[in-house]
Amino acid sequence: MSERFVKHATFTVERTYNASLASVYQAWSDPEAKAKWFSKADVFDFRVGGREYSSGGPPEGPVFTFDACFQEIVPEQRIVYTYTLDMGETRISASLTTVELIPVEEGTKLIFTEQGAFFDGHDTPEIREHGTGEMLDALGKSL
């Protein structure tokens, strides 16, 4: 059996969008709007205790499964969720994510903070932070 270990990390990614709080919040809370910049959900129940679940990947690559539970939702202010990410049959991480939305003169500032446990070297905080930046850039383009 290979060595098992956990790497814990916290990272924060910030973006400012030239869009209203309502528009940015809708991009997170409406399944059709979110599917424009994030993987299309198989299950999307946006409420405290609700679930967001998606599974898929490239035709030649592994299947990734995102399974989230919403812990707190303050409309147009804060979304907190926990999630696991699997690659095939392997759990690669478990995380707590906080998305803060703040009105600014330019529109809306988004602060994305993730506290993660990354398992056995299948993923790293650095790769996840980079992917999160790309994801938030895609959100900006969809707005």
MDAnalysis code that builds the backbone (N, CA, C; Angstrom):
import MDAnalysis as mda
import numpy as np

u = mda.Universe.empty(429, n_residues=143, atom_resindex=np.repeat(np.arange(143), 3), trajectory=True)
u.add_TopologyAttr("name", ["N", "CA", "C"] * 143)
u.add_TopologyAttr("resid", np.arange(1, 144))
u.add_TopologyAttr("resname", ["MET", "SER", "GLU", "ARG", "PHE", "VAL", "LYS", "HIS", "ALA", "THR", "PHE", "THR", "VAL", "GLU", "ARG", "THR", "TYR", "ASN", "ALA", "SER", "LEU", "ALA", "SER", "VAL", "TYR", "GLN", "ALA", "TRP", "SER", "ASP", "PRO", "GLU", "ALA", "LYS", "ALA", "LYS", "TRP", "PHE", "SER", "LYS", "ALA", "ASP", "VAL", "PHE", "ASP", "PHE", "ARG", "VAL", "GLY", "GLY", "ARG", "GLU", "TYR", "SER", "SER", "GLY", "GLY", "PRO", "PRO", "GLU", "GLY", "PRO", "VAL", "PHE", "THR", "PHE", "ASP", "ALA", "CYS", "PHE", "GLN", "GLU", "ILE", "VAL", "PRO", "GLU", "GLN", "ARG", "ILE", "VAL", "TYR", "THR", "TYR", "THR", "LEU", "ASP", "MET", "GLY", "GLU", "THR", "ARG", "ILE", "SER", "ALA", "SER", "LEU", "THR", "THR", "VAL", "GLU", "LEU", "ILE", "PRO", "VAL", "GLU", "GLU", "GLY", "THR", "LYS", "LEU", "ILE", "PHE", "THR", "GLU", "GLN", "GLY", "ALA", "PHE", "PHE", "ASP", "GLY", "HIS", "ASP", "THR", "PRO", "GLU", "ILE", "ARG", "GLU", "HIS", "GLY", "THR", "GLY", "GLU", "MET", "LEU", "ASP", "ALA", "LEU", "GLY", "LYS", "SER", "LEU"])
u.atoms.positions = np.array([
    [0.842, -1.189, 0.000],
    [0.000, 0.000, 0.000],
    [0.878, 1.240, 0.000],
    [0.504, 2.232, -0.785],
    [1.279, 3.462, -0.846],
    [1.038, 4.301, 0.404],
    [1.965, 5.215, 0.643],
    [1.863, 6.084, 1.817],
    [0.647, 6.987, 1.704],
    [-0.084, 7.141, 2.799],
    [-1.267, 8.001, 2.859],
    [-0.904, 9.247, 3.660],
    [-1.344, 10.420, 3.174],
    [-1.081, 11.660, 3.903],
    [-2.122, 12.703, 3.509],
    [-2.184, 13.752, 4.312],
    [-3.094, 14.861, 4.073],
    [-2.293, 16.155, 4.105],
    [-2.540, 17.010, 3.134],
    [-1.945, 18.348, 3.145],
    [-3.086, 19.345, 3.349],
    [-2.985, 20.140, 4.406],
    [-3.997, 21.153, 4.713],
    [-3.526, 22.500, 4.179],
    [-4.463, 23.271, 3.641],
    [-4.094, 24.591, 3.128],
    [-5.331, 25.480, 3.051],
    [-5.069, 26.777, 3.152],
    [-6.092, 27.789, 2.957],
    [-5.577, 28.767, 1.919],
    [-6.441, 29.112, 0.974],
    [-6.073, 30.143, 0.005],
    [-7.276, 31.049, -0.245],
    [-6.981, 32.263, -0.707],
    [-8.009, 33.251, -1.017],
    [-7.738, 33.809, -2.400],
    [-8.794, 33.884, -3.204],
    [-8.711, 34.478, -4.540],
    [-9.769, 35.574, -4.604],
    [-9.368, 36.759, -5.056],
    [-10.293, 37.890, -5.131],
    [-10.447, 38.350, -6.573],
    [-11.662, 38.755, -6.892],
    [-11.956, 39.344, -8.199],
    [-12.937, 40.490, -7.986],
    [-12.842, 41.520, -8.828],
    [-13.831, 42.585, -8.851],
    [-14.484, 42.552, -10.218],
    [-15.814, 42.472, -10.213],
    [-16.587, 42.380, -11.445],
    [-17.371, 43.668, -11.678],
    [-17.438, 44.082, -12.915],
    [-18.238, 45.239, -13.303],
    [-19.675, 44.751, -13.476],
    [-20.275, 44.333, -12.368],
    [-21.631, 43.771, -12.357],
    [-22.228, 44.000, -10.978],
    [-23.553, 44.053, -10.928],
    [-24.243, 44.289, -9.657],
    [-24.131, 43.077, -8.729],
    [-24.345, 43.331, -7.441],
    [-24.411, 42.226, -6.474],
    [-25.448, 41.196, -6.912],
    [-26.608, 41.671, -7.358],
    [-27.683, 40.764, -7.766],
    [-27.236, 39.859, -8.909],
    [-26.518, 40.409, -9.881],
    [-26.053, 39.610, -11.025],
    [-25.025, 38.566, -10.608],
    [-24.091, 38.961, -9.757],
    [-23.060, 38.021, -9.318],
    [-23.686, 36.934, -8.450],
    [-24.580, 37.322, -7.566],
    [-25.269, 36.334, -6.723],
    [-26.074, 35.367, -7.586],
    [-26.761, 35.872, -8.583],
    [-27.546, 34.999, -9.462],
    [-26.642, 34.011, -10.197],
    [-25.440, 34.436, -10.554],
    [-24.504, 33.542, -11.234],
    [-24.125, 32.341, -10.367],
    [-24.243, 32.487, -9.057],
    [-23.977, 31.387, -8.125],
    [-25.242, 30.623, -7.757],
    [-26.377, 31.301, -7.717],
    [-27.587, 30.705, -7.139],
    [-28.570, 30.137, -8.158],
    [-28.422, 30.468, -9.423],
    [-29.319, 29.982, -10.465],
    [-28.586, 28.905, -11.281],
    [-29.155, 27.703, -11.395],
    [-28.430, 26.611, -12.060],
    [-28.094, 26.893, -13.521],
    [-28.957, 27.570, -14.256],
    [-28.659, 27.880, -15.662],
    [-27.551, 28.912, -15.778],
    [-27.584, 29.919, -14.905],
    [-26.528, 30.942, -14.920],
    [-25.191, 30.328, -14.508],
    [-25.206, 29.452, -13.504],
    [-23.952, 28.852, -13.033],
    [-23.359, 27.905, -14.070],
    [-24.206, 27.211, -14.827],
    [-23.726, 26.268, -15.842],
    [-22.954, 26.968, -16.961],
    [-23.067, 28.288, -17.068],
    [-22.327, 29.040, -18.080],
    [-20.841, 29.153, -17.745],
    [-20.488, 28.984, -16.458],
    [-19.090, 29.157, -16.067],
    [-18.555, 28.032, -15.178],
    [-19.409, 27.122, -14.761],
    [-19.025, 25.986, -13.910],
    [-19.652, 24.746, -14.527],
    [-19.227, 23.576, -14.135],
    [-19.824, 22.377, -14.719],
    [-21.323, 22.324, -14.428],
    [-22.087, 21.863, -15.424],
    [-23.543, 21.778, -15.284],
    [-23.875, 20.775, -14.194],
    [-24.699, 21.197, -13.250],
    [-25.037, 20.351, -12.100],
    [-26.055, 19.284, -12.477],
    [-25.840, 18.087, -11.954],
    [-26.829, 17.018, -12.053],
    [-27.918, 17.227, -11.006],
    [-27.514, 17.798, -9.858],
    [-28.432, 18.151, -8.774],
    [-28.068, 19.569, -8.354],
    [-29.070, 20.452, -8.209],
    [-28.809, 21.820, -7.765],
    [-29.966, 22.260, -6.884],
    [-29.746, 22.215, -5.574],
    [-30.759, 22.574, -4.576],
    [-30.159, 23.676, -3.706],
    [-30.302, 24.919, -4.180],
    [-29.632, 26.058, -3.560],
    [-30.418, 26.552, -2.352],
    [-30.128, 25.975, -1.210],
    [-30.702, 26.354, 0.080],
    [-29.777, 25.787, 1.150],
    [-29.857, 26.330, 2.363],
    [-29.055, 25.778, 3.457],
    [-29.452, 24.316, 3.643],
    [-28.470, 23.447, 3.634],
    [-28.703, 22.012, 3.709],
    [-28.900, 21.372, 2.347],
    [-29.015, 22.192, 1.300],
    [-29.200, 21.686, -0.055],
    [-27.880, 21.213, -0.652],
    [-27.992, 20.587, -1.805],
    [-26.844, 19.926, -2.420],
    [-26.633, 20.411, -3.851],
    [-25.364, 20.494, -4.220],
    [-24.979, 20.667, -5.621],
    [-24.067, 19.500, -5.956],
    [-24.407, 18.801, -7.034],
    [-23.672, 17.592, -7.401],
    [-23.474, 17.582, -8.908],
    [-22.238, 17.333, -9.338],
    [-21.972, 17.165, -10.766],
    [-20.866, 16.137, -10.938],
    [-20.947, 15.429, -12.052],
    [-19.968, 14.402, -12.347],
    [-19.708, 14.405, -13.846],
    [-18.433, 14.438, -14.215],
    [-18.084, 14.433, -15.630],
    [-16.613, 14.703, -15.822],
    [-16.226, 14.838, -17.050],
    [-14.833, 15.099, -17.380],
    [-14.605, 14.944, -18.865],
    [-13.361, 15.115, -19.281],
    [-13.054, 14.995, -20.709],
    [-13.233, 13.551, -21.184],
    [-13.535, 13.358, -22.491],
    [-13.788, 12.002, -23.009],
    [-12.649, 11.007, -22.736],
    [-11.414, 11.470, -22.800],
    [-10.270, 10.569, -22.603],
    [-9.715, 10.597, -21.185],
    [-10.279, 11.458, -20.336],
    [-9.717, 11.625, -18.999],
    [-10.578, 11.008, -17.921],
    [-10.178, 11.195, -16.667],
    [-10.955, 10.647, -15.557],
    [-12.247, 11.428, -15.337],
    [-13.182, 10.787, -14.667],
    [-14.432, 11.435, -14.274],
    [-14.196, 12.118, -12.934],
    [-14.557, 13.404, -12.852],
    [-14.462, 14.149, -11.609],
    [-15.864, 14.327, -11.047],
    [-15.994, 14.119, -9.735],
    [-17.285, 14.265, -9.070],
    [-17.172, 15.324, -7.987],
    [-17.995, 16.359, -8.117],
    [-18.088, 17.472, -7.172],
    [-19.385, 17.272, -6.395],
    [-19.276, 17.178, -5.062],
    [-20.455, 16.927, -4.219],
    [-20.434, 17.928, -3.063],
    [-21.330, 18.931, -3.133],
    [-21.318, 20.034, -2.174],
    [-22.605, 20.089, -1.372],
    [-22.484, 20.638, -0.156],
    [-23.641, 20.901, 0.707],
    [-23.541, 22.357, 1.172],
    [-24.627, 23.109, 0.973],
    [-24.642, 24.520, 1.364],
    [-24.845, 24.629, 2.876],
    [-23.918, 25.323, 3.534],
    [-23.929, 25.471, 4.988],
    [-24.567, 26.780, 5.435],
    [-24.359, 27.838, 4.640],
    [-24.957, 29.132, 4.966],
    [-25.135, 29.924, 3.675],
    [-26.276, 30.595, 3.576],
    [-26.545, 31.464, 2.433],
    [-27.151, 32.755, 2.970],
    [-26.482, 33.867, 2.688],
    [-27.012, 35.194, 2.990],
    [-27.121, 35.877, 1.629],
    [-28.329, 36.001, 1.076],
    [-28.488, 36.510, -0.284],
    [-27.702, 37.795, -0.540],
    [-26.980, 37.760, -1.661],
    [-26.172, 38.885, -2.144],
    [-25.057, 39.301, -1.182],
    [-24.717, 38.404, -0.213],
    [-23.626, 38.710, 0.717],
    [-22.643, 37.560, 0.893],
    [-23.174, 36.343, 1.130],
    [-22.270, 35.245, 1.504],
    [-22.888, 33.898, 1.141],
    [-22.028, 33.010, 0.635],
    [-22.387, 31.612, 0.384],
    [-21.274, 30.766, 0.993],
    [-21.648, 29.820, 1.845],
    [-20.671, 28.923, 2.458],
    [-21.107, 27.503, 2.145],
    [-20.153, 26.713, 1.634],
    [-20.461, 25.315, 1.339],
    [-19.261, 24.427, 1.626],
    [-19.554, 23.183, 1.911],
    [-18.515, 22.164, 2.052],
    [-18.625, 21.269, 0.827],
    [-17.494, 20.713, 0.403],
    [-17.557, 19.811, -0.741],
    [-16.417, 18.814, -0.743],
    [-16.683, 17.703, -1.426],
    [-15.648, 16.718, -1.707],
    [-15.440, 16.688, -3.210],
    [-14.226, 16.328, -3.609],
    [-13.909, 16.162, -5.021],
    [-13.273, 14.787, -5.193],
    [-13.864, 14.003, -6.084],
    [-13.360, 12.663, -6.393],
    [-12.851, 12.641, -7.824],
    [-11.792, 11.861, -8.051],
    [-11.273, 11.589, -9.383],
    [-11.445, 10.091, -9.599],
    [-12.407, 9.731, -10.433],
    [-12.756, 8.321, -10.546],
    [-13.303, 7.855, -9.210],
    [-12.733, 6.784, -8.697],
    [-13.157, 6.226, -7.410],
    [-12.338, 6.765, -6.237],
    [-11.437, 7.708, -6.512],
    [-10.505, 8.200, -5.490],
    [-10.926, 9.568, -4.985],
    [-11.115, 9.695, -3.689],
    [-11.383, 11.001, -3.073],
    [-10.069, 11.763, -3.041],
    [-10.056, 12.970, -3.654],
    [-8.803, 13.719, -3.700],
    [-8.786, 14.915, -2.754],
    [-9.988, 15.360, -2.293],
    [-9.987, 16.477, -1.344],
    [-11.347, 16.633, -0.690],
    [-11.330, 17.368, 0.426],
    [-12.544, 17.811, 1.116],
    [-12.271, 19.247, 1.557],
    [-13.266, 20.129, 1.339],
    [-13.024, 21.560, 1.565],
    [-14.220, 22.279, 2.170],
    [-13.905, 23.399, 2.803],
    [-14.889, 24.390, 3.250],
    [-14.617, 25.642, 2.431],
    [-15.650, 26.155, 1.741],
    [-15.489, 27.318, 0.873],
    [-16.437, 28.425, 1.304],
    [-15.912, 29.651, 1.339],
    [-16.712, 30.832, 1.636],
    [-16.583, 31.794, 0.462],
    [-17.731, 32.217, -0.068],
    [-17.783, 33.208, -1.135],
    [-18.433, 34.450, -0.552],
    [-17.672, 35.555, -0.504],
    [-18.189, 36.816, 0.016],
    [-18.396, 37.780, -1.146],
    [-19.534, 38.478, -1.144],
    [-19.850, 39.464, -2.167],
    [-19.969, 40.829, -1.500],
    [-19.186, 41.787, -1.994],
    [-19.098, 43.099, -1.366],
    [-19.327, 44.170, -2.431],
    [-20.277, 45.097, -2.198],
    [-20.467, 46.174, -3.178],
    [-19.273, 47.129, -3.156],
    [-18.791, 47.462, -4.339],
    [-17.716, 48.446, -4.489],
    [-18.112, 49.383, -5.623],
    [-17.395, 50.490, -5.735],
    [-17.726, 51.489, -6.757],
    [-17.738, 50.880, -8.160],
    [-16.812, 49.945, -8.429],
    [-16.700, 49.337, -9.754],
    [-17.778, 48.289, -10.014],
    [-18.479, 47.822, -8.968],
    [-19.484, 46.768, -9.126],
    [-19.530, 45.871, -7.900],
    [-18.942, 44.681, -8.029],
    [-18.966, 43.709, -6.934],
    [-17.592, 43.087, -6.751],
    [-17.119, 43.113, -5.521],
    [-15.876, 42.416, -5.174],
    [-16.263, 41.046, -4.639],
    [-15.633, 39.998, -5.158],
    [-15.853, 38.635, -4.704],
    [-14.580, 38.151, -4.020],
    [-14.733, 37.636, -2.803],
    [-13.612, 37.047, -2.070],
    [-13.938, 35.573, -1.877],
    [-13.130, 34.707, -2.474],
    [-13.315, 33.266, -2.443],
    [-12.224, 32.681, -1.541],
    [-12.617, 32.090, -0.424],
    [-11.654, 31.492, 0.500],
    [-11.953, 30.010, 0.617],
    [-10.938, 29.192, 0.402],
    [-11.088, 27.742, 0.523],
    [-10.112, 27.211, 1.561],
    [-10.644, 26.392, 2.466],
    [-9.842, 25.683, 3.459],
    [-9.967, 24.206, 3.096],
    [-8.862, 23.617, 2.664],
    [-8.953, 22.273, 2.127],
    [-8.033, 21.271, 2.780],
    [-8.454, 20.022, 2.679],
    [-7.626, 18.868, 3.025],
    [-7.420, 18.109, 1.718],
    [-6.172, 18.009, 1.279],
    [-5.822, 17.396, -0.006],
    [-5.154, 16.051, 0.283],
    [-5.698, 15.008, -0.325],
    [-5.346, 13.645, 0.072],
    [-4.313, 12.983, -0.839],
    [-3.260, 12.468, -0.221],
    [-2.305, 11.531, -0.827],
    [-1.644, 12.041, -2.105],
    [-1.564, 13.359, -2.278],
    [-0.870, 13.930, -3.427],
    [-1.636, 13.872, -4.738],
    [-2.916, 13.491, -4.695],
    [-3.706, 13.434, -5.929],
    [-4.043, 14.818, -6.455],
    [-4.039, 15.807, -5.586],
    [-4.275, 17.211, -5.930],
    [-3.433, 18.025, -4.957],
    [-3.184, 19.272, -5.300],
    [-2.402, 20.134, -4.406],
    [-3.119, 21.467, -4.238],
    [-2.829, 22.166, -3.148],
    [-3.418, 23.500, -2.967],
    [-3.048, 24.448, -4.105],
    [-1.838, 24.337, -4.614],
    [-1.393, 25.229, -5.682],
    [-2.200, 25.000, -6.967],
    [-2.429, 23.745, -7.313],
    [-3.231, 23.432, -8.498],
    [-4.667, 23.902, -8.298],
    [-5.222, 23.672, -7.111],
    [-6.605, 24.083, -6.838],
    [-6.743, 25.602, -6.886],
    [-5.785, 26.322, -6.303],
    [-5.850, 27.783, -6.330],
    [-5.788, 28.298, -7.766],
    [-4.915, 27.731, -8.575],
    [-4.819, 28.131, -9.981],
    [-6.141, 27.864, -10.706],
    [-6.717, 26.689, -10.497],
    [-7.995, 26.347, -11.118],
    [-9.115, 27.256, -10.658],
    [-9.082, 27.641, -9.393],
    [-10.095, 28.558, -8.863],
    [-9.988, 29.914, -9.548],
    [-8.773, 30.397, -9.755],
    [-8.583, 31.656, -10.472],
    [-9.164, 31.587, -11.874],
    [-8.921, 30.480, -12.575],
    [-9.480, 30.306, -13.917],
    [-11.002, 30.251, -13.875],
    [-11.546, 29.557, -12.850],
    [-12.993, 29.457, -12.693],
    [-13.603, 30.840, -12.468],
    [-12.975, 31.665, -11.620],
    [-13.515, 32.996, -11.345],
    [-13.349, 33.923, -12.547],
    [-12.327, 33.692, -13.368],
    [-12.205, 34.439, -14.618],
    [-13.343, 34.064, -15.567],
    [-13.690, 32.773, -15.615],
    [-14.809, 32.325, -16.455],
    [-16.118, 32.940, -15.959],
    [-16.279, 33.049, -14.649],
    [-17.457, 33.729, -14.090],
    [-17.507, 35.161, -14.601],
    [-16.380, 35.858, -14.556],
    [-16.324, 37.237, -15.034],
    [-16.740, 37.355, -16.494],
    [-16.301, 36.433, -17.335],
    [-16.673, 36.464, -18.753],
    [-18.162, 36.208, -18.924],
    [-18.740, 35.371, -18.072],
    [-20.175, 35.060, -18.196],
    [-21.049, 36.237, -17.748],
    [-20.484, 37.106, -16.909],
    [-21.249, 38.262, -16.431],
    [-21.316, 39.329, -17.511],
])
